[in-house]
Amino acid sequence: MKFSLILFLSFLTSTSMFSQMDIRTTGLELTAEHFPQAGVPKGDFKGPFEFHSKIITGTVRQYWLFVPAQYKPDQPASVLVFQDGFRASNPQGSIRAPQVMENLIAKGDMPVTIGIFITPGNRSETYPDNLGSSNPNNRANEYDAMDDTYARFIVEEMLPLIGKDYNLTNDPEQRAICGTSSGAIAAFTVAWHYPNMFRKVFSAIGSYTSIGFRPNETPIKLGGQDYPALIRREPIRPMRIFYQDGSHDLTNEWGDWFLANQQMVSAMTYANKHADDMKTPGPRYAFKKVWTDGEHSDKHAGALFPEALRWLWEDGK
């Protein structure tokens, strides 16, 4: 009887928590921005290109470029980098990022922006031609690690490579980095280590969990579950983050994804308040959270991508 009462009270508590939380359940389908629109100038989608990294040795990856029709070589373009580039750029997928960018640029809702869509690395001589949207075998090593290796790959290799052919902005306020799942924590990690290079982050169904945690290694490697503690303790980075996650996201031996994303938001809320209370000068975290009733899927992430890009760039209007 006592055990049943405890279960009932636990159910009431969890139900109350969800009832007080703003969970979006509508407007989570593809929008007009996900489809070609009459009168919108067509950009140029190029690739795939193959790249062997010297920083993440022994790996090969593919990348694609989206160059908007409005790009002019004498004017620096804003930059958007998307992890899991095959999925994010798939014209039949859930995100359709190049098409969304094309429509929003034409409307003036975001600046002229070159998109860079990169797959994780694969430990092979050439990139397998049968992977499709499946994960290359070095993905977890790159995306879920907390050190700056993947960030250095983006900053020291990919940006200079694309910069040889295109005029890319040096303004970190005009650079966005994006991802879903482990690609989201990878995007966050790049901006965390290099806020002087990237300050806008799109994070959907982010894996802020213990996938990368290595307690038996020397030194111990932190995992995504450690980010909330770091955010609370370390100086505030000048970052602007759009968070999406679903109330039916994963829960397994690595962690609870929905709870982990809420912990990220809670940590940033605390960091801002503490800085205000202490009258600490400097930046504050800017963030927007959209919780949905979704699962661990790109579906809601993709549906919200136009909204996210508008919000990420509205601070520059």
Secondary structure, 3 states (H helix, E strand, C coil): CHHHHHHHHHHHHHHHHHHHCCEECCCCCCCHHHCCCCCCCCCEEEEEEEEECCCCCCCEEEEEEEECCCCCCCCCEEEEEEECHHHHHCCCCCCCHHHHHHHHHHHCCCCCEEEEEECCCECCCCCCCCCCCCCCCCHHHHHCCCCCHHHHHHHHHHHHHHHCCCCECCCHHHEEEEEECHHHHHHHHHHHHCCCCCCEEEEECCCCCHHHCECCCCCCECCHHHHHHHHHHCCCCCCEEEEEEECCCCEECCEEHHHHHHHHHHHHHHHHHHHHHCCCCCCCCEEEEEEECCCCCHHHHHHCHHHHHHHHHHCCC
